[in-house]
Amino acid sequence: MLFSASRKRSVVQAYYKKNENVSTTQKLNFARDACRGMCYLSGSKVIHRDIAARNCLLGSLNEVKISDFGLSVVDKNELRLSRLHKVPIRWLSPETLIEGVFTTKTDVWSFGVLVWEIFANCTSDPFPGVNNAEAIGLITGKKAPMEPPAGSPPIAKQVMDLCFIKDPDTRADFATIFRLLAPSEPLPTPTKINLVDAHDQSIKENNAAHMPPSSSS
């Protein structure tokens, strides 16, 4: 759900590079797994702040694990920064770009971008073909910032539309989105999370995921 305890790991982006024809079912599984992890985190009062395909690992059964807690905060309903520095603009919510605010609802927005990445086969960063200034304009404008990639199932648009509601107060929460993606599955049970331990473990997992396979003698 958060990070893999298995020796067999990879990042989602690498999976797409190795597998040209990823099925819609597998993509939906990726989205469902990621949402399950975020549902757990939000219920445990964690704001991740960096939800993106680059921070999703795969376990031994190709299940998505949320990783990289370097920017995360715990036991806070909101974090405000007077200045945004070296931030992943294309994954940020309107209120983050305008007010410097981070909440669980800003994670929901970023999750919508992650869903786009999943169904775009991780072939590019979000908002391909536009510069950062233009991307900011799309994010903070009145319309939805992006549409699902061609060939996406209807549920991808449903999820993205819920994530991209401009008003964070009326934007869906992760529980609502998870019920849409996994209607027969119970919500994850929240627990107290030690972010230091979680971050240290995710660093180990990320390093392992990027290491070349060892050669047998």
N, C-alpha and C positions, 0 to 999 in steps of 0.2 A: 504493500500500500504506500509506504513512504520510500524505502530503499531496499534493495534486494540483499538478502543474506546468502545468496547462492554464489558459487564460484563462476557460474556461467552468466555473464552479463554483457550488455551492449547498450548503446544509446539508440533511441528511436530513429534518429536521422540516419545512423549507419544501417539500420534494418532496411530502410527504404532503398538505400544504395545497393544493397545485396539482393533485394527482392523487387523486381520491376513490376510485377502484377500482384500487388497486395489487394486482397479481396475487401469488399465493402464490409463484410462481417468482421474481418480483422480490424479494420479502421474503427468500427463502432466499438469493438472490444477495447481498443486503445483509449478511446474517448471515455468509455464507461469506467475503465480502471483509473484513469487520471481523475475523473470526477469523484470516484470513491475515495481516493486519497485526499482530495481537497475538501470533501465533505467531512472527513475525519479531522483534518487540520482546522477547518473553520469551527467545527464543534468543540475543538480543544483550545479555542481562542488563540490560534496562530494566524498571523498575516504573513504570507509567503513573500510577496512583493516581486517575484521573478518567475512567474509561471510561463513556460515556453517549452517547445520541443527539445531544445538543447539541454534542458534540465529534467528530462524524463529518461529514466533507465528502463531496460527490459530485464525481467527475471528469466529463470530457466524455462518457464512456460510461456515466454513472450508476453508476460503481464507487465503493464506499465507501473513504474514506481516513481513517485515524486521525489526529486533530489535537490541538492544545493540549497541549503538553508542559510547561506552567508548574509542575506539581506533580511531574513525573517525576524519578526518580533512576536513575543508571546505575552499573553495576559493584557493586551491592549485592544480597545475597540477601534482606535484610530491613531495614526501617526502622521504628523504634519512636518514637512521640511520647508524651510524658507527658500531653499535653493536646490534644484535638481542637478546633480553632477554625474556625468557618465551613466546615464540611465538608458534602458532599451526602449526608446521612444515608441516604436511601432507596436509595442505590447501594452502601452499605458492607457489608462482610462482618461476621459475628459477631465474629471475632477483632479486627477493627479497632475496632468499637464497644466491646468489652470490654477489650482490652489495648492499643489504640493501635498495632497492628502492621500494616505493609503489606508484602506480598510479591507475587510473581507469582500465587500462589494467591488473594490478595484481588482481583487484577485479574480472575481467572477468575470469581469470584463476581459482580463488577460486570458482566462480559460476559453472564452469565445475565440480569441485569436489562435490559441493552441488547437482548437477544433478545426479552424481553417487550415493550419499547418498539416494536421493529420490527413485531411481530405485532399490537400494539395500535394501529398506525397513528400512533404518536406523539401520540395524542389527549389524553394527560394525563401527569403525573408518575407514577412507580410507586406502588403502594398507594393508588389513588384512594379517597376516602371515609373515610380514616383520618388521624389526626393523627400527628405525628412520634413521639410517645411510643408510640402503638399500633404504628407501623411498626417501631420498635426491638424491641418485644415479639415481633412476627412474625419478625423477622430472627434474634433470639437464642433463640427458642423451639425446641422439639424437631422440629416439623414443617417441611416445605418452606414458605418464606415466601410464595410465590405460585404460582399455576397459569398456564399459558399462556392468553392470551385465547381466547374462543370462536371456533371455526373455524380454529384453528391446526393445521398438519399434525402428525402424531405425532413427527416428528423434532425439532420445537420443544420438546416436552416432554422428549424424550430428552436434548437439550442442556441444558435448564434443570435437569433432575434431576442431571446430572453437575456442573453449576456450583454447585448449592445443597447439595452434601454439606457437612454442618456441620464435620466434621473436616478441616482443611486438608491434613493429611498424606495422606488418602485421596481428597481432591477431585481431579478430573481436571485434567490440565494442558492447555495450549492445543494441543499436538501431538495429543493424544488426541481433542480436540473437532474439530480440523481434519480428522483422518482420517475422522471420522463425517460431517462436512459435505461433504468433498471427497475421497472415497476413492480416486479415480484420479489425484489431483494430488500431486506431490512436496511435501515440507515446504519452506518458504522457507529460504534459506541465511542464517544470522545473520552480521552484520558489526559492526564497531566503529562506534558512533553518537556523534556530537557533539551533545549535547542542546541546547547554546546555539544552534547553527546550526538544529537541528530546530525548536526553539521559535520562533526568529525567523522562520523560513519559515512555520510554522503560523500565527503572528500575521498575516502578510501574507495568507495564504490565507483565514483567517477574516474579515479586514477586507474582502477582495475579495468573499467570499461574501455579506456583508451589505450591500454597496453596491447602490443601485438601478441598473438598467441605464442606460447612457448613451443620451441621445436623439440621433438622427442629425439633421444639419442639412439 
